[in-house]
Amino acid sequence: MEVKVLFFGVLAEISGTGFKHYYDAKSIGDLMHRIHDDFPEIVHYNFRVSVNSEITDDDRLLKSGDEVALMPPFAGG
Amino acid sequence: MEVNYLTDGPVSQETISQLIEKMHSRTDSGGNMIFLGQVRADKINGKKVKAIEYSAYIELVGAEAEKIKKSVFAEFNDVKSVDIIHSTGIVAAGQISLLVLVSAGHRQDAFQACSKTVELIKQNLPVWKKEIYEDESHTWK
């Protein structure tokens, strides 16, 4: 079971590539533990998490093919 | 028809001219407001901003821009059209990074709806910016 994680803004810089594939993460909570293990520095930043373009919380269950995005506060204009 | 809300690099004079040209085809609007967001050469801790690099969640921008427009149309009955173009990539100080054009039947709704559109873009459009200084260091905003 594979999900793609997109990192935006400063988080893209921290992740290096702007995206990473994760396998067999059951929920957003589970996935976030792994992301924090890979990129401990992100603990210092505020961000929202979306799954397939919908803002979500840690309880959300994941399915194969989901696209998860980590989005710091928007700063357009 | 899918509308493209993003442009690579600064919003060009040609893009602005094209939108004004399109505006001429409307005959139901009497007030048109254009907002042009420009990159400021701010000085921060003694370092001067030379450019901003914008990045976006491209797949989400269209849906969020449509929601912004829908919200503006719902609030201001007199608004006839709303155009939004935001930059991605590098925009140098002095160049334009955001264009909003609101056409309304009368000026009051044009003024207010344009202001509201810009505020909603700031809050809801999934865009991020990196300020690049003259010494090539940078800060995420």
Backbone of each chain as ProteinMPNN parsed JSONL, in Angstrom:
{"seq_chain_A": "MEVKVLFFGVLAEISGTGFKHYYDAKSIGDLMHRIHDDFPEIVHYNFRVSVNSEITDDDRLLKSGDEVALMPPFAGG", "coords_chain_A": {"N_chain_A": [[0.853, -1.194, 0.0], [0.727, 2.043, -1.05], [1.433, 5.482, -0.552], [1.612, 8.853, -1.71], [3.514, 11.547, -0.609], [3.394, 14.998, -0.521], [5.422, 17.835, -0.113], [5.31, 21.196, 0.831], [6.3, 24.699, 0.423], [8.471, 25.81, 2.966], [8.775, 23.26, 3.91], [9.221, 21.711, 1.696], [11.802, 22.317, 1.093], [13.078, 21.239, 3.335], [12.513, 18.534, 3.012], [13.937, 17.99, 0.777], [13.383, 16.844, -1.846], [10.751, 17.491, -2.282], [8.774, 15.624, -2.48], [7.77, 12.327, -1.363], [7.518, 8.797, -1.328], [5.581, 6.64, 0.682], [5.118, 3.525, 2.384], [2.612, 1.244, 3.404], [1.501, 2.746, 5.521], [-0.964, 3.161, 7.879], [-2.679, 5.12, 8.797], [-3.121, 8.724, 8.932], [-1.913, 9.601, 11.271], [-0.077, 7.533, 11.796], [1.486, 7.752, 9.484], [2.523, 10.335, 9.868], [4.221, 9.97, 12.05], [6.262, 8.537, 10.841], [7.148, 10.376, 8.964], [8.105, 12.376, 10.632], [10.214, 10.967, 11.773], [11.878, 10.724, 9.548], [12.346, 13.37, 8.845], [13.152, 15.191, 11.166], [13.269, 17.909, 11.684], [10.902, 19.118, 10.9], [9.207, 19.389, 12.985], [9.372, 21.882, 14.021], [7.743, 23.531, 12.598], [4.583, 24.953, 11.595], [1.883, 23.357, 10.024], [-0.72, 22.3, 7.742], [-2.488, 19.273, 7.003], [-3.441, 17.558, 4.13], [-5.519, 15.152, 2.465], [-5.805, 13.879, -0.655], [-6.504, 16.462, -1.503], [-8.202, 17.336, 0.524], [-8.489, 18.84, 3.66], [-7.429, 17.233, 6.618], [-7.442, 15.03, 9.591], [-5.489, 13.339, 12.206], [-6.686, 10.846, 12.552], [-7.585, 9.924, 10.195], [-7.915, 7.3, 7.874], [-5.719, 5.686, 5.577], [-5.531, 4.899, 2.068], [-4.34, 2.918, -0.679], [-2.641, 4.8, -3.132], [-3.453, 7.275, -2.285], [-2.974, 10.829, -2.081], [-1.062, 12.757, -0.113], [-0.692, 15.922, 1.373], [1.531, 18.238, 2.827], [1.121, 21.259, 4.175], [2.354, 24.372, 4.831], [1.337, 27.569, 6.345], [-0.455, 29.531, 3.974], [0.941, 31.837, 1.56], [0.46, 33.638, -0.508], [0.265, 36.255, -3.045]], "CA_chain_A": [[0.0, 0.0, 0.0], [1.647, 3.163, -1.255], [0.875, 6.835, -0.642], [2.603, 9.868, -2.083], [3.453, 12.722, 0.27], [3.928, 16.227, -1.122], [5.865, 18.835, 0.871], [5.278, 22.523, 0.217], [6.935, 25.812, 1.118], [9.732, 25.49, 3.652], [8.855, 21.803, 4.094], [9.797, 21.159, 0.458], [13.26, 22.467, 1.236], [13.529, 20.288, 4.353], [12.419, 17.162, 2.479], [14.943, 17.855, -0.28], [12.84, 16.615, -3.194], [9.379, 17.983, -2.397], [7.819, 14.517, -2.352], [8.336, 11.04, -0.972], [6.527, 7.716, -1.265], [5.59, 5.848, 1.916], [4.434, 2.246, 2.192], [1.92, 0.579, 4.514], [1.071, 3.624, 6.622], [-2.401, 2.876, 7.981], [-3.446, 6.351, 9.049], [-2.301, 9.947, 8.888], [-1.098, 9.605, 12.487], [1.012, 6.578, 11.543], [2.337, 8.362, 8.453], [3.224, 11.501, 10.414], [5.344, 9.463, 12.86], [7.371, 8.175, 9.928], [7.687, 11.604, 8.36], [8.916, 13.029, 11.67], [11.474, 10.205, 11.893], [12.726, 11.03, 8.385], [12.674, 14.808, 8.78], [12.831, 15.682, 12.513], [13.214, 19.376, 11.717], [9.57, 19.672, 10.596], [8.485, 19.623, 14.235], [9.449, 23.315, 14.324], [6.899, 24.305, 11.683], [3.137, 24.713, 11.547], [1.361, 23.018, 8.691], [-1.953, 21.522, 7.664], [-2.332, 18.058, 6.21], [-4.605, 17.209, 3.306], [-5.493, 13.889, 1.717], [-6.523, 14.091, -1.917], [-6.934, 17.866, -1.519], [-9.111, 17.671, 1.624], [-7.817, 18.953, 4.964], [-7.835, 16.074, 7.407], [-6.812, 14.91, 10.91], [-4.635, 12.161, 12.394], [-7.441, 9.588, 12.556], [-7.953, 9.544, 8.822], [-7.268, 6.082, 7.363], [-5.169, 5.884, 4.237], [-5.64, 3.785, 1.128], [-3.31, 2.973, -1.712], [-2.846, 5.816, -4.158], [-3.786, 8.585, -1.708], [-1.961, 11.888, -2.163], [-1.053, 13.528, 1.14], [0.095, 17.149, 1.219], [1.885, 18.981, 4.047], [1.037, 22.64, 3.695], [2.523, 25.487, 5.774], [0.387, 28.655, 6.052], [-0.336, 30.068, 2.61], [1.619, 33.149, 1.548], [0.374, 34.184, -1.865], [0.077, 37.693, -3.205]], "C_chain_A": [[0.889, 1.244, 0.0], [0.896, 4.49, -1.259], [2.008, 7.802, -1.007], [2.425, 11.078, -1.17], [4.123, 13.899, -0.432], [4.272, 17.214, -0.005], [5.9, 20.199, 0.181], [5.977, 23.575, 1.078], [8.243, 25.371, 1.743], [9.896, 23.976, 3.827], [9.428, 21.108, 2.852], [11.325, 21.218, 0.543], [13.807, 21.445, 2.23], [13.535, 18.862, 3.793], [13.444, 16.917, 1.371], [14.344, 17.748, -1.669], [11.442, 17.187, -3.377], [8.343, 16.874, -2.366], [8.545, 13.242, -1.919], [7.213, 10.013, -0.934], [6.696, 6.965, 0.045], [4.732, 4.601, 1.706], [3.828, 1.756, 3.498], [1.698, 1.465, 5.741], [-0.454, 3.505, 6.694], [-3.255, 4.144, 8.114], [-2.51, 7.552, 8.914], [-1.388, 10.006, 10.111], [0.14, 8.735, 12.324], [2.029, 7.181, 10.549], [3.162, 9.519, 9.028], [4.396, 11.094, 11.32], [6.542, 9.165, 11.968], [8.011, 9.415, 9.307], [8.566, 12.347, 9.377], [10.248, 12.294, 11.882], [12.437, 10.574, 10.76], [13.228, 12.475, 8.393], [12.346, 15.464, 10.132], [12.629, 17.194, 12.59], [11.795, 19.922, 11.525], [8.753, 19.937, 11.854], [8.449, 21.118, 14.581], [8.465, 24.156, 13.498], [5.421, 23.941, 11.826], [2.755, 24.324, 10.134], [0.049, 22.261, 8.826], [-1.703, 20.312, 6.781], [-3.609, 17.828, 5.405], [-4.396, 15.828, 2.694], [-6.377, 14.091, 0.495], [-7.235, 15.45, -1.913], [-7.942, 18.227, -0.43], [-8.321, 17.726, 2.926], [-8.335, 17.845, 5.88], [-7.153, 16.061, 8.769], [-6.096, 13.56, 11.033], [-5.37, 10.827, 12.297], [-7.74, 9.075, 11.154], [-7.17, 8.305, 8.368], [-6.82, 6.313, 5.931], [-5.422, 4.659, 3.374], [-4.609, 3.983, 0.016], [-3.643, 4.038, -2.757], [-3.208, 7.186, -3.604], [-2.611, 9.556, -1.887], [-2.09, 12.763, -0.919], [-0.193, 14.767, 0.921], [0.308, 17.8, 2.574], [2.044, 20.442, 3.661], [1.234, 23.652, 4.827], [1.492, 26.578, 5.455], [0.635, 29.259, 4.662], [0.263, 31.478, 2.65], [1.616, 33.743, 0.145], [0.264, 35.702, -1.859], [1.384, 38.427, -3.352]], "O_chain_A": [[1.685, 1.466, 0.913], [-0.152, 4.612, -1.892], [3.173, 7.598, -0.666], [1.311, 11.569, -0.987], [5.267, 13.807, -0.876], [3.496, 17.399, 0.932], [6.447, 20.339, -0.913], [6.213, 23.382, 2.271], [9.028, 24.648, 1.128], [11.017, 23.47, 3.885], [10.044, 20.047, 2.955], [12.03, 20.3, 0.125], [14.864, 20.855, 2.006], [14.448, 18.083, 4.067], [13.775, 15.771, 1.066], [14.745, 18.477, -2.576], [10.988, 17.352, -4.509], [7.15, 17.151, -2.239], [9.756, 13.104, -2.087], [6.088, 10.33, -0.55], [7.817, 6.685, 0.469], [3.756, 4.618, 0.956], [4.448, 1.842, 4.559], [1.708, 0.977, 6.871], [-1.149, 3.719, 5.7], [-4.379, 4.222, 7.619], [-1.292, 7.413, 8.799], [-0.23, 10.41, 10.008], [1.253, 9.137, 12.664], [3.242, 7.123, 10.753], [4.344, 9.666, 8.716], [5.425, 11.769, 11.36], [7.681, 9.496, 12.297], [9.229, 9.498, 9.146], [9.625, 12.874, 9.034], [11.277, 12.92, 12.138], [13.641, 10.719, 10.972], [14.36, 12.765, 8.008], [11.371, 16.209, 10.234], [11.909, 17.691, 13.455], [11.504, 21.047, 11.931], [7.733, 20.624, 11.806], [7.592, 21.561, 15.347], [8.376, 25.368, 13.691], [5.06, 22.804, 12.131], [3.25, 24.899, 9.165], [-0.253, 21.668, 9.862], [-0.82, 20.323, 5.923], [-4.715, 17.896, 5.941], [-3.271, 15.396, 2.442], [-7.554, 14.433, 0.612], [-8.407, 15.559, -2.273], [-8.49, 19.329, -0.456], [-7.583, 16.799, 3.261], [-9.532, 17.558, 5.908], [-6.377, 16.963, 9.083], [-6.094, 12.752, 10.104], [-4.763, 9.798, 11.997], [-8.105, 7.914, 10.972], [-5.943, 8.258, 8.46], [-7.46, 7.042, 5.172], [-5.516, 3.537, 3.87], [-4.088, 5.079, -0.187], [-4.785, 4.154, -3.202], [-3.267, 8.16, -4.355], [-1.441, 9.173, -1.851], [-3.108, 13.424, -0.712], [0.897, 14.683, 0.357], [-0.621, 17.902, 3.375], [2.961, 20.819, 2.93], [0.369, 23.777, 5.694], [0.842, 26.522, 4.411], [1.775, 29.463, 4.245], [0.115, 32.208, 3.63], [2.62, 34.276, -0.327], [0.183, 36.338, -0.808], [1.393, 39.649, -3.496]]}, "seq_chain_B": "MEVNYLTDGPVSQETISQLIEKMHSRTDSGGNMIFLGQVRADKINGKKVKAIEYSAYIELVGAEAEKIKKSVFAEFNDVKSVDIIHSTGIVAAGQISLLVLVSAGHRQDAFQACSKTVELIKQNLPVWKKEIYEDESHTWK", "coords_chain_B": {"N_chain_B": [[-14.568, 24.944, -19.733], [-11.214, 24.814, -18.775], [-9.732, 27.056, -16.565], [-6.707, 28.864, -16.446], [-5.006, 29.743, -13.679], [-2.496, 30.364, -12.958], [0.718, 31.742, -13.718], [3.882, 31.399, -15.24], [6.604, 32.913, -13.83], [6.802, 36.578, -13.773], [3.672, 38.464, -13.878], [2.814, 39.473, -17.008], [2.951, 42.52, -19.031], [1.601, 42.065, -21.349], [-0.266, 40.098, -20.654], [-1.829, 41.589, -18.903], [-2.804, 43.503, -20.672], [-4.274, 41.85, -22.381], [-6.332, 41.012, -20.703], [-7.618, 43.429, -20.229], [-8.447, 43.979, -22.77], [-10.26, 41.907, -23.125], [-12.088, 42.744, -21.282], [-13.306, 44.828, -22.624], [-15.177, 43.561, -24.143], [-17.286, 43.158, -22.533], [-20.449, 44.5, -21.814], [-22.062, 44.955, -19.771], [-20.925, 45.889, -17.492], [-19.956, 48.605, -15.425], [-17.996, 49.414, -13.788], [-14.649, 48.723, -13.179], [-12.172, 47.066, -11.416], [-8.736, 46.854, -11.028], [-6.3, 45.007, -9.431], [-2.904, 45.022, -8.789], [-0.468, 43.112, -7.583], [2.739, 43.656, -6.319], [6.209, 42.877, -6.21], [8.029, 43.805, -3.439], [11.054, 45.527, -2.663], [11.962, 44.864, 0.044], [13.832, 45.693, 2.998], [15.431, 43.635, 5.15], [16.754, 42.986, 8.226], [19.052, 44.332, 7.368], [19.426, 43.24, 4.885], [18.61, 43.222, 1.451], [15.661, 42.486, -0.373], [15.742, 40.819, -3.412], [14.197, 39.319, -5.104], [11.204, 37.262, -5.298], [10.494, 33.871, -4.898], [7.896, 31.968, -5.99], [5.897, 29.171, -5.106], [3.494, 26.568, -5.734], [0.638, 24.522, -4.888], [-0.205, 23.071, -7.416], [-2.257, 21.442, -8.468], [-4.318, 21.992, -6.792], [-4.855, 24.648, -6.897], [-6.661, 25.592, -8.887], [-9.223, 24.652, -8.04], [-9.444, 25.972, -5.577], [-9.306, 28.649, -6.374], [-11.646, 28.803, -7.854], [-13.488, 28.462, -5.793], [-13.037, 30.816, -4.377], [-13.907, 32.737, -6.225], [-16.599, 32.004, -6.441], [-17.473, 32.569, -3.872], [-17.142, 35.352, -3.834], [-18.897, 36.16, -5.855], [-21.251, 35.369, -4.617], [-21.404, 37.097, -2.463], [-21.395, 39.668, -3.534], [-23.729, 40.988, -5.432], [-23.642, 42.496, -7.73], [-21.41, 41.944, -9.147], [-19.82, 41.018, -12.131], [-17.734, 39.641, -13.359], [-14.722, 37.881, -12.383], [-11.316, 37.86, -12.476], [-8.323, 36.081, -11.938], [-4.867, 35.959, -11.65], [-1.941, 34.438, -10.737], [1.532, 34.47, -9.971], [4.011, 31.886, -10.481], [7.246, 30.563, -9.631], [10.209, 32.592, -10.194], [10.009, 36.022, -9.338], [11.083, 39.179, -9.86], [12.043, 41.99, -7.756], [9.894, 44.74, -8.012], [8.487, 43.711, -10.11], [5.32, 42.289, -11.251], [3.285, 40.133, -9.347], [0.771, 39.26, -8.848], [-2.439, 39.443, -10.235], [-5.607, 40.815, -10.129], [-8.733, 41.182, -11.493], [-11.744, 42.716, -11.299], [-14.949, 42.986, -12.496], [-17.817, 44.95, -12.328], [-21.27, 45.968, -12.121], [-21.474, 48.506, -11.041], [-19.378, 50.999, -9.383], [-18.988, 50.735, -6.539], [-19.358, 48.029, -5.719], [-17.375, 46.943, -7.291], [-15.005, 48.02, -6.177], [-15.132, 46.967, -3.507], [-15.439, 44.19, -3.894], [-13.131, 43.531, -5.219], [-11.184, 44.01, -3.302], [-11.981, 42.116, -1.404], [-11.567, 39.761, -2.857], [-8.768, 39.733, -3.12], [-8.039, 39.457, -0.431], [-9.109, 36.914, 0.122], [-7.568, 35.367, -1.586], [-5.068, 35.635, -0.375], [-5.601, 34.252, 1.988], [-6.49, 31.682, 1.203], [-5.45, 30.59, -1.217], [-3.359, 28.027, -2.334], [-0.39, 28.814, -2.156], [3.066, 29.509, -1.831], [5.847, 31.481, -0.617], [9.231, 32.392, -1.178], [11.551, 34.548, -0.023], [14.169, 36.044, -1.678], [17.369, 37.252, -1.119], [19.756, 39.905, -1.883], [22.256, 38.864, -1.377], [21.94, 36.251, -2.014], [21.022, 34.582, -0.001], [18.077, 33.268, 1.7], [14.614, 33.504, 2.83], [11.797, 31.762, 3.991], [8.378, 32.568, 3.627]], "CA_chain_B": [[-13.19, 25.257, -20.106], [-10.365, 24.958, -17.595], [-9.074, 28.369, -16.516], [-5.377, 28.787, -15.878], [-4.866, 30.821, -12.713], [-1.078, 30.559, -12.656], [1.603, 32.058, -14.838], [5.273, 31.148, -14.871], [7.313, 34.192, -13.803], [5.945, 37.729, -13.48], [2.501, 38.742, -14.725], [3.364, 40.356, -18.047], [2.099, 43.599, -19.539], [0.755, 41.473, -22.387], [-1.389, 39.447, -19.96], [-2.697, 42.661, -18.401], [-3.475, 44.09, -21.853], [-5.27, 40.897, -22.886], [-7.503, 41.036, -19.815], [-8.348, 44.689, -20.468], [-9.085, 43.795, -24.078], [-11.422, 41.043, -22.877], [-13.04, 43.577, -20.543], [-14.057, 45.654, -23.583], [-16.276, 42.79, -24.734], [-18.42, 43.204, -21.603], [-21.172, 45.781, -21.879], [-22.953, 45.039, -18.603], [-20.198, 46.391, -16.326], [-19.634, 50.034, -15.487], [-16.844, 49.663, -12.916], [-13.666, 47.639, -13.227], [-11.041, 47.287, -10.508], [-7.583, 45.986, -11.248], [-5.291, 45.015, -8.378], [-1.631, 44.45, -9.214], [0.448, 42.889, -6.461], [4.098, 43.875, -6.814], [7.256, 42.436, -5.275], [8.722, 44.925, -2.807], [12.458, 45.293, -2.305], [12.07, 45.113, 1.489], [15.133, 45.515, 3.625], [15.202, 42.867, 6.376], [18.042, 42.785, 8.913], [20.136, 44.882, 6.556], [19.524, 42.571, 3.576], [17.563, 43.697, 0.555], [15.0, 41.448, -1.183], [15.899, 41.076, -4.855], [13.152, 38.582, -5.829], [10.451, 36.248, -4.545], [10.199, 32.652, -5.666], [6.6, 31.429, -5.591], [5.571, 27.786, -5.457], [2.063, 26.353, -5.537], [0.057, 23.182, -5.033], [-0.836, 23.4, -8.698], [-3.493, 20.673, -8.663], [-5.356, 22.506, -5.887], [-5.065, 26.089, -7.122], [-7.869, 25.814, -9.686], [-10.414, 24.438, -7.21], [-9.513, 27.033, -4.557], [-9.623, 29.909, -7.061], [-13.082, 28.739, -8.184], [-14.232, 28.699, -4.538], [-12.904, 32.249, -4.073], [-14.789, 33.459, -7.144], [-17.978, 31.686, -6.061], [-17.755, 33.303, -2.642], [-17.257, 36.78, -4.18], [-20.174, 36.324, -6.588], [-22.362, 35.203, -3.667], [-21.464, 38.257, -1.561], [-21.612, 40.93, -4.262], [-24.666, 40.675, -6.524], [-23.41, 43.333, -8.904], [-20.157, 41.536, -9.806], [-20.065, 40.302, -13.396], [-16.634, 38.696, -13.617], [-13.531, 37.969, -11.533], [-10.138, 37.198, -13.051], [-7.201, 35.949, -10.997], [-3.643, 35.35, -12.198], [-0.859, 34.483, -9.741], [2.823, 33.976, -10.475], [4.846, 30.856, -9.857], [8.639, 30.783, -10.025], [10.905, 33.799, -9.73], [9.513, 37.35, -9.719], [12.053, 40.148, -9.34], [11.502, 43.194, -7.117], [9.36, 45.689, -8.985], [7.611, 43.044, -11.072], [3.964, 41.978, -10.785], [3.122, 38.72, -9.001], [-0.662, 38.926, -8.72], [-3.387, 40.324, -10.917], [-7.036, 40.547, -9.909], [-9.608, 42.117, -12.22], [-13.157, 42.515, -10.967], [-15.882, 43.834, -13.232], [-19.128, 45.008, -11.675], [-22.188, 46.932, -12.73], [-21.191, 49.837, -10.493], [-18.041, 51.066, -8.795], [-18.839, 50.337, -5.132], [-19.136, 46.582, -5.646], [-16.077, 46.654, -7.914], [-13.983, 48.306, -5.159], [-15.192, 46.052, -2.353], [-15.261, 42.798, -4.308], [-11.714, 43.351, -5.561], [-10.479, 43.91, -2.024], [-12.332, 40.814, -0.81], [-10.911, 38.71, -3.645], [-7.341, 39.706, -2.762], [-7.934, 38.892, 0.925], [-9.371, 35.465, 0.046], [-6.38, 34.768, -2.218], [-4.031, 35.567, 0.667], [-5.958, 33.236, 2.994], [-6.901, 30.346, 0.738], [-4.801, 30.028, -2.401], [-2.194, 27.27, -1.857], [0.825, 29.387, -2.748], [4.087, 29.833, -0.819], [6.878, 32.342, -1.198], [10.588, 32.41, -0.622], [12.203, 35.823, -0.328], [15.587, 35.867, -2.003], [18.083, 38.504, -0.889], [20.825, 40.209, -2.848], [23.429, 38.006, -1.127], [21.506, 34.889, -2.398], [20.378, 33.854, 1.095], [16.627, 33.361, 1.52], [13.702, 33.25, 3.951], [10.442, 31.33, 3.601], [7.296, 33.355, 4.24]], "C_chain_B": [[-12.363, 25.439, -18.828], [-9.631, 26.298, -17.65], [-7.707, 28.189, -15.878], [-5.157, 29.998, -14.962], [-3.405, 31.151, -12.414], [-0.312, 30.946, -13.911], [3.042, 31.871, -14.356], [6.054, 32.459, -14.949], [6.34, 35.335, -13.55], [4.71, 37.795, -14.384], [2.947, 39.799, -15.737], [2.387, 41.461, -18.421], [1.143, 43.072, -20.589], [-0.479, 40.817, -21.755], [-2.378, 40.49, -19.46], [-3.493, 43.265, -19.555], [-4.572, 43.168, -22.369], [-6.533, 40.906, -22.024], [-8.318, 42.31, -20.023], [-9.086, 44.61, -21.807], [-10.363, 42.967, -23.92], [-12.529, 41.825, -22.174], [-13.91, 44.398, -21.497], [-15.242, 44.903, -24.171], [-17.489, 42.742, -23.795], [-19.136, 44.535, -21.788], [-22.136, 45.927, -20.702], [-22.223, 45.567, -17.363], [-19.842, 47.855, -16.518], [-18.445, 50.391, -14.62], [-15.915, 48.471, -12.931], [-12.497, 47.997, -12.32], [-9.938, 46.309, -10.857], [-6.652, 46.139, -10.049], [-4.041, 44.342, -8.923], [-0.733, 44.334, -7.997], [1.876, 42.904, -6.991], [5.101, 43.416, -5.759], [8.031, 43.654, -4.78], [10.161, 44.563, -2.505], [12.639, 45.643, -0.831], [13.503, 44.948, 1.954], [14.893, 44.829, 4.964], [16.558, 42.522, 6.992], [19.229, 43.211, 8.037], [20.28, 44.244, 5.184], [18.319, 42.953, 2.708], [16.996, 42.549, -0.285], [15.2, 41.784, -2.659], [14.821, 40.368, -5.678], [12.372, 37.717, -4.853], [10.257, 35.053, -5.471], [8.906, 32.055, -5.122], [6.495, 29.967, -5.996], [4.113, 27.553, -5.094], [1.731, 24.867, -5.564], [-0.832, 23.284, -6.275], [-2.187, 22.707, -8.877], [-4.653, 21.218, -7.819], [-5.715, 23.961, -6.18], [-6.377, 26.362, -7.857], [-9.127, 25.724, -8.839], [-10.558, 25.557, -6.179], [-9.852, 28.385, -5.189], [-11.113, 29.947, -7.435], [-13.931, 29.015, -6.939], [-14.208, 30.178, -4.176], [-13.886, 33.048, -4.946], [-16.26, 33.256, -6.755], [-18.394, 32.488, -4.825], [-17.956, 34.8, -2.932], [-18.566, 37.042, -4.931], [-21.36, 36.247, -5.624], [-22.524, 36.446, -2.789], [-21.825, 39.554, -2.273], [-22.448, 40.653, -5.517], [-24.313, 41.356, -7.834], [-22.145, 42.922, -9.684], [-20.457, 40.665, -11.023], [-18.959, 39.295, -13.7], [-15.475, 38.96, -12.658], [-12.417, 37.2, -12.234], [-9.012, 37.218, -12.028], [-6.025, 35.324, -11.74], [-2.535, 35.545, -11.172], [0.406, 33.892, -10.344], [3.259, 32.712, -9.755], [6.279, 31.122, -10.342], [9.145, 32.134, -9.54], [10.247, 35.079, -10.258], [10.436, 38.377, -9.054], [11.345, 41.324, -8.67], [11.081, 44.185, -8.196], [8.412, 45.048, -9.982], [6.282, 42.637, -10.41], [3.831, 40.475, -10.536], [1.657, 38.297, -8.875], [-1.499, 39.946, -9.468], [-4.799, 39.87, -10.557], [-7.808, 41.616, -10.675], [-11.047, 41.766, -11.89], [-13.985, 43.515, -11.762], [-17.239, 43.772, -12.552], [-19.994, 46.042, -12.386], [-21.843, 48.352, -12.317], [-19.93, 49.81, -9.634], [-17.94, 50.513, -7.372], [-18.582, 48.843, -4.991], [-17.792, 46.211, -6.265], [-14.956, 46.873, -6.903], [-13.955, 47.21, -4.094], [-14.913, 44.604, -2.749], [-13.798, 42.523, -4.665], [-10.898, 43.178, -4.284], [-10.734, 42.547, -1.384], [-11.621, 39.678, -1.54], [-9.437, 38.588, -3.257], [-7.161, 39.087, -1.368], [-8.131, 37.379, 0.891], [-8.209, 34.727, -0.613], [-5.284, 34.585, -1.173], [-4.315, 34.429, 1.651], [-6.016, 31.822, 2.426], [-6.183, 29.774, -0.475], [-3.513, 29.315, -1.971], [-0.905, 27.661, -2.581], [1.779, 29.741, -1.604], [5.162, 30.696, -1.453], [8.182, 32.284, -0.414], [11.215, 33.731, -1.032], [13.683, 35.583, -0.551], [16.28, 37.225, -1.901], [19.23, 38.677, -1.885], [22.064, 39.344, -2.626], [23.126, 36.515, -1.381], [21.0, 34.051, -1.228], [18.86, 34.021, 0.929], [15.869, 33.089, 2.819], [12.367, 32.809, 3.389], [9.424, 32.184, 4.335], [6.057, 32.504, 4.343]], "O_chain_B": [[-12.781, 26.144, -17.91], [-8.993, 26.63, -18.649], [-7.558, 27.459, -14.898], [-5.127, 31.138, -15.427], [-3.115, 32.109, -11.698], [-0.652, 30.53, -15.019], [3.365, 32.156, -13.202], [6.154, 33.054, -16.023], [5.195, 35.107, -13.16], [4.701, 37.262, -15.494], [3.399, 40.881, -15.362], [1.184, 41.371, -18.175], [0.019, 43.555, -20.719], [-1.594, 40.962, -22.256], [-3.592, 40.319, -19.569], [-4.694, 43.509, -19.438], [-5.653, 43.62, -22.747], [-7.651, 40.821, -22.534], [-9.548, 42.281, -19.998], [-10.202, 45.11, -21.948], [-11.402, 43.282, -24.5], [-13.719, 41.619, -22.415], [-15.088, 44.639, -21.229], [-16.2, 45.516, -24.643], [-18.579, 42.339, -24.2], [-18.493, 45.579, -21.906], [-22.917, 46.876, -20.631], [-22.828, 45.684, -16.297], [-19.479, 48.291, -17.611], [-17.932, 51.508, -14.684], [-16.345, 47.336, -12.72], [-11.909, 49.073, -12.43], [-10.162, 45.103, -10.968], [-6.261, 47.25, -9.692], [-4.104, 43.234, -9.454], [-0.288, 45.341, -7.445], [2.186, 42.249, -7.986], [4.862, 43.554, -4.559], [8.602, 44.42, -5.557], [10.458, 43.427, -2.133], [13.359, 46.579, -0.485], [14.279, 44.176, 1.39], [14.216, 45.387, 5.828], [17.391, 41.861, 6.372], [20.258, 42.537, 7.981], [21.142, 44.641, 4.4], [17.18, 42.997, 3.172], [17.745, 41.743, -0.837], [14.873, 42.883, -3.106], [14.552, 40.758, -6.814], [12.812, 37.468, -3.731], [9.911, 35.193, -6.645], [8.823, 31.683, -3.952], [6.938, 29.569, -7.073], [3.559, 28.255, -4.249], [2.438, 24.065, -6.174], [-2.032, 23.546, -6.19], [-3.141, 23.306, -9.373], [-5.82, 20.938, -8.097], [-6.764, 24.443, -5.754], [-7.12, 27.27, -7.483], [-9.992, 26.598, -8.9], [-11.665, 26.037, -5.934], [-10.597, 29.174, -4.608], [-11.756, 30.992, -7.342], [-14.95, 29.702, -7.007], [-15.21, 30.734, -3.728], [-14.6, 33.922, -4.453], [-17.052, 34.199, -6.741], [-19.506, 33.011, -4.744], [-18.833, 35.436, -2.348], [-19.254, 38.028, -4.668], [-22.348, 36.963, -5.786], [-23.639, 36.808, -2.416], [-22.474, 40.43, -1.7], [-21.943, 40.154, -6.522], [-24.639, 40.861, -8.913], [-21.85, 43.48, -10.741], [-21.234, 39.713, -10.956], [-19.224, 38.22, -14.237], [-15.268, 40.079, -12.189], [-12.571, 36.019, -12.545], [-8.776, 38.218, -11.351], [-6.17, 34.284, -12.382], [-2.227, 36.671, -10.783], [0.356, 32.94, -11.124], [2.93, 32.49, -8.589], [6.49, 31.817, -11.336], [8.597, 32.734, -8.616], [9.965, 35.207, -11.45], [10.546, 38.424, -7.829], [10.19, 41.62, -8.977], [11.809, 44.435, -9.157], [7.624, 45.739, -10.629], [6.149, 42.643, -9.187], [4.203, 39.654, -11.374], [1.354, 37.106, -8.804], [-1.293, 41.153, -9.348], [-5.135, 38.691, -10.668], [-7.558, 42.811, -10.515], [-11.51, 40.659, -12.166], [-13.755, 44.723, -11.709], [-17.748, 42.695, -12.24], [-19.503, 46.874, -13.149], [-21.908, 49.282, -13.121], [-19.471, 48.748, -9.212], [-16.935, 49.895, -7.02], [-17.699, 48.429, -4.24], [-17.141, 45.269, -5.813], [-14.062, 46.037, -6.769], [-12.916, 46.612, -3.815], [-14.231, 43.879, -2.026], [-13.291, 41.424, -4.442], [-10.031, 42.308, -4.201], [-9.81, 41.906, -0.883], [-11.13, 38.742, -0.91], [-8.921, 37.483, -3.086], [-6.246, 38.292, -1.151], [-7.403, 36.643, 1.557], [-7.9, 33.594, -0.243], [-4.655, 33.53, -1.09], [-3.401, 33.733, 2.092], [-5.63, 30.867, 3.1], [-6.295, 28.577, -0.739], [-2.664, 29.92, -1.317], [-0.412, 26.963, -3.467], [1.353, 30.211, -0.549], [5.37, 30.657, -2.666], [8.215, 32.15, 0.809], [11.392, 34.009, -2.218], [14.363, 34.991, 0.287], [15.851, 38.209, -2.504], [19.614, 37.757, -2.608], [22.835, 39.11, -3.556], [23.914, 35.638, -1.027], [20.584, 32.911, -1.435], [18.41, 34.824, 0.111], [16.409, 32.524, 3.77], [11.858, 33.398, 2.435], [9.587, 32.487, 5.516], [5.027, 32.969, 4.83]]}, "name": "protein", "num_of_chains": 2, "seq": "MEVKVLFFGVLAEISGTGFKHYYDAKSIGDLMHRIHDDFPEIVHYNFRVSVNSEITDDDRLLKSGDEVALMPPFAGGMEVNYLTDGPVSQETISQLIEKMHSRTDSGGNMIFLGQVRADKINGKKVKAIEYSAYIELVGAEAEKIKKSVFAEFNDVKSVDIIHSTGIVAAGQISLLVLVSAGHRQDAFQACSKTVELIKQNLPVWKKEIYEDESHTWK"}
